[in-house]
Structure formats: C-alpha cells, structure tokens
Amino acid sequence: METIIMLSITALMFVYLLYALLRPENF
C-alpha cells in the first residue's frame, strides 16, 4: 500500500473523529 493512500485514510479518520467530538449530538 502506498504512503499517500495511508496518509489520506488517516486524515479522513482524524477529521471524522474530531467532528464527532465537536458535535456529539449528531454522532
């Protein structure tokens, strides 16, 4: 697996977790 793909997936997961923490009522 390429590094760019891994970084992209990690970034998406981080943004999703951050959004969930900021808006728990919508989680």
PyMOL Python script that loads the backbone (N, CA, C, O; Angstrom):
from pymol import cmd

cmd.read_pdbstr("""\
ATOM      1  N   MET A   1       0.856  -1.206   0.000  1.00  0.00           N
ATOM      2  CA  MET A   1       0.000   0.000   0.000  1.00  0.00           C
ATOM      3  C   MET A   1       0.885   1.247   0.000  1.00  0.00           C
ATOM      4  O   MET A   1       1.916   1.291   0.671  1.00  0.00           O
ATOM      5  N   GLU A   2       0.475   2.238  -0.747  1.00  0.00           N
ATOM      6  CA  GLU A   2       1.290   3.443  -0.852  1.00  0.00           C
ATOM      7  C   GLU A   2       1.108   4.357   0.349  1.00  0.00           C
ATOM      8  O   GLU A   2       0.064   4.357   1.000  1.00  0.00           O
ATOM      9  N   THR A   3       2.139   5.130   0.624  1.00  0.00           N
ATOM     10  CA  THR A   3       2.111   6.008   1.799  1.00  0.00           C
ATOM     11  C   THR A   3       1.045   7.086   1.666  1.00  0.00           C
ATOM     12  O   THR A   3       0.388   7.439   2.646  1.00  0.00           O
ATOM     13  N   ILE A   4       0.871   7.610   0.453  1.00  0.00           N
ATOM     14  CA  ILE A   4      -0.111   8.680   0.242  1.00  0.00           C
ATOM     15  C   ILE A   4      -1.517   8.185   0.584  1.00  0.00           C
ATOM     16  O   ILE A   4      -2.305   8.909   1.193  1.00  0.00           O
ATOM     17  N   ILE A   5      -1.820   6.961   0.193  1.00  0.00           N
ATOM     18  CA  ILE A   5      -3.147   6.406   0.481  1.00  0.00           C
ATOM     19  C   ILE A   5      -3.337   6.260   1.987  1.00  0.00           C
ATOM     20  O   ILE A   5      -4.398   6.586   2.519  1.00  0.00           O
ATOM     21  N   MET A   6      -2.309   5.772   2.668  1.00  0.00           N
ATOM     22  CA  MET A   6      -2.401   5.604   4.123  1.00  0.00           C
ATOM     23  C   MET A   6      -2.592   6.953   4.802  1.00  0.00           C
ATOM     24  O   MET A   6      -3.392   7.073   5.730  1.00  0.00           O
ATOM     25  N   LEU A   7      -1.866   7.966   4.347  1.00  0.00           N
ATOM     26  CA  LEU A   7      -1.998   9.300   4.937  1.00  0.00           C
ATOM     27  C   LEU A   7      -3.393   9.859   4.692  1.00  0.00           C
ATOM     28  O   LEU A   7      -3.964  10.510   5.567  1.00  0.00           O
ATOM     29  N   SER A   8      -3.940   9.611   3.516  1.00  0.00           N
ATOM     30  CA  SER A   8      -5.279  10.111   3.198  1.00  0.00           C
ATOM     31  C   SER A   8      -6.321   9.467   4.108  1.00  0.00           C
ATOM     32  O   SER A   8      -7.199  10.148   4.637  1.00  0.00           O
ATOM     33  N   ILE A   9      -6.219   8.154   4.285  1.00  0.00           N
ATOM     34  CA  ILE A   9      -7.169   7.452   5.152  1.00  0.00           C
ATOM     35  C   ILE A   9      -7.040   7.939   6.586  1.00  0.00           C
ATOM     36  O   ILE A   9      -8.043   8.150   7.267  1.00  0.00           O
ATOM     37  N   THR A  10      -5.803   8.119   7.045  1.00  0.00           N
ATOM     38  CA  THR A  10      -5.581   8.597   8.413  1.00  0.00           C
ATOM     39  C   THR A  10      -6.162   9.991   8.594  1.00  0.00           C
ATOM     40  O   THR A  10      -6.761  10.288   9.628  1.00  0.00           O
ATOM     41  N   ALA A  11      -5.987  10.852   7.589  1.00  0.00           N
ATOM     42  CA  ALA A  11      -6.502  12.219   7.668  1.00  0.00           C
ATOM     43  C   ALA A  11      -8.028  12.197   7.732  1.00  0.00           C
ATOM     44  O   ALA A  11      -8.622  12.937   8.516  1.00  0.00           O
ATOM     45  N   LEU A  12      -8.662  11.365   6.926  1.00  0.00           N
ATOM     46  CA  LEU A  12     -10.125  11.286   6.925  1.00  0.00           C
ATOM     47  C   LEU A  12     -10.641  10.784   8.270  1.00  0.00           C
ATOM     48  O   LEU A  12     -11.629  11.300   8.793  1.00  0.00           O
ATOM     49  N   MET A  13      -9.976   9.784   8.825  1.00  0.00           N
ATOM     50  CA  MET A  13     -10.385   9.253  10.128  1.00  0.00           C
ATOM     51  C   MET A  13     -10.221  10.307  11.214  1.00  0.00           C
ATOM     52  O   MET A  13     -11.075  10.438  12.091  1.00  0.00           O
ATOM     53  N   PHE A  14      -9.117  11.065  11.157  1.00  0.00           N
ATOM     54  CA  PHE A  14      -8.866  12.093  12.164  1.00  0.00           C
ATOM     55  C   PHE A  14      -9.924  13.189  12.089  1.00  0.00           C
ATOM     56  O   PHE A  14     -10.432  13.638  13.117  1.00  0.00           O
ATOM     57  N   VAL A  15     -10.257  13.620  10.872  1.00  0.00           N
ATOM     58  CA  VAL A  15     -11.270  14.665  10.701  1.00  0.00           C
ATOM     59  C   VAL A  15     -12.630  14.164  11.187  1.00  0.00           C
ATOM     60  O   VAL A  15     -13.373  14.913  11.822  1.00  0.00           O
ATOM     61  N   TYR A  16     -12.962  12.899  10.892  1.00  0.00           N
ATOM     62  CA  TYR A  16     -14.244  12.340  11.316  1.00  0.00           C
ATOM     63  C   TYR A  16     -14.341  12.272  12.837  1.00  0.00           C
ATOM     64  O   TYR A  16     -15.373  12.603  13.420  1.00  0.00           O
ATOM     65  N   LEU A  17     -13.244  11.836  13.475  1.00  0.00           N
ATOM     66  CA  LEU A  17     -13.232  11.757  14.938  1.00  0.00           C
ATOM     67  C   LEU A  17     -13.324  13.144  15.547  1.00  0.00           C
ATOM     68  O   LEU A  17     -14.034  13.340  16.533  1.00  0.00           O
ATOM     69  N   LEU A  18     -12.615  14.110  14.974  1.00  0.00           N
ATOM     70  CA  LEU A  18     -12.647  15.476  15.502  1.00  0.00           C
ATOM     71  C   LEU A  18     -14.057  16.050  15.372  1.00  0.00           C
ATOM     72  O   LEU A  18     -14.552  16.699  16.294  1.00  0.00           O
ATOM     73  N   TYR A  19     -14.710  15.810  14.222  1.00  0.00           N
ATOM     74  CA  TYR A  19     -16.068  16.304  14.013  1.00  0.00           C
ATOM     75  C   TYR A  19     -17.043  15.650  14.999  1.00  0.00           C
ATOM     76  O   TYR A  19     -17.954  16.301  15.511  1.00  0.00           O
ATOM     77  N   ALA A  20     -16.838  14.363  15.254  1.00  0.00           N
ATOM     78  CA  ALA A  20     -17.710  13.647  16.190  1.00  0.00           C
ATOM     79  C   ALA A  20     -17.530  14.188  17.611  1.00  0.00           C
ATOM     80  O   ALA A  20     -18.497  14.287  18.366  1.00  0.00           O
ATOM     81  N   LEU A  21     -16.296  14.536  17.970  1.00  0.00           N
ATOM     82  CA  LEU A  21     -16.046  15.063  19.315  1.00  0.00           C
ATOM     83  C   LEU A  21     -16.625  16.465  19.464  1.00  0.00           C
ATOM     84  O   LEU A  21     -17.095  16.833  20.541  1.00  0.00           O
ATOM     85  N   LEU A  22     -16.592  17.248  18.385  1.00  0.00           N
ATOM     86  CA  LEU A  22     -17.113  18.611  18.452  1.00  0.00           C
ATOM     87  C   LEU A  22     -18.636  18.620  18.419  1.00  0.00           C
ATOM     88  O   LEU A  22     -19.264  19.518  18.980  1.00  0.00           O
ATOM     89  N   ARG A  23     -19.238  17.617  17.760  1.00  0.00           N
ATOM     90  CA  ARG A  23     -20.695  17.561  17.656  1.00  0.00           C
ATOM     91  C   ARG A  23     -21.198  16.184  18.090  1.00  0.00           C
ATOM     92  O   ARG A  23     -21.621  15.394  17.247  1.00  0.00           O
ATOM     93  N   PRO A  24     -21.159  15.883  19.399  1.00  0.00           N
ATOM     94  CA  PRO A  24     -21.592  14.566  19.893  1.00  0.00           C
ATOM     95  C   PRO A  24     -23.087  14.322  19.698  1.00  0.00           C
ATOM     96  O   PRO A  24     -23.527  13.175  19.625  1.00  0.00           O
ATOM     97  N   GLU A  25     -23.873  15.410  19.613  1.00  0.00           N
ATOM     98  CA  GLU A  25     -25.315  15.227  19.467  1.00  0.00           C
ATOM     99  C   GLU A  25     -25.665  14.704  18.076  1.00  0.00           C
ATOM    100  O   GLU A  25     -26.729  14.116  17.880  1.00  0.00           O
ATOM    101  N   ASN A  26     -24.764  14.919  17.105  1.00  0.00           N
ATOM    102  CA  ASN A  26     -25.020  14.438  15.746  1.00  0.00           C
ATOM    103  C   ASN A  26     -24.324  13.114  15.481  1.00  0.00           C
ATOM    104  O   ASN A  26     -24.431  12.561  14.387  1.00  0.00           O
ATOM    105  N   PHE A  27     -23.621  12.610  16.467  1.00  0.00           N
ATOM    106  CA  PHE A  27     -22.866  11.380  16.259  1.00  0.00           C
ATOM    107  C   PHE A  27     -23.806  10.178  16.243  1.00  0.00           C
ATOM    108  O   PHE A  27     -23.356   9.044  16.079  1.00  0.00           O
TER     109      PHE A  27
END
""", "prot")
cmd.dss("prot")
cmd.show_as("cartoon", "prot")
cmd.util.cbc("prot")
cmd.orient("prot")
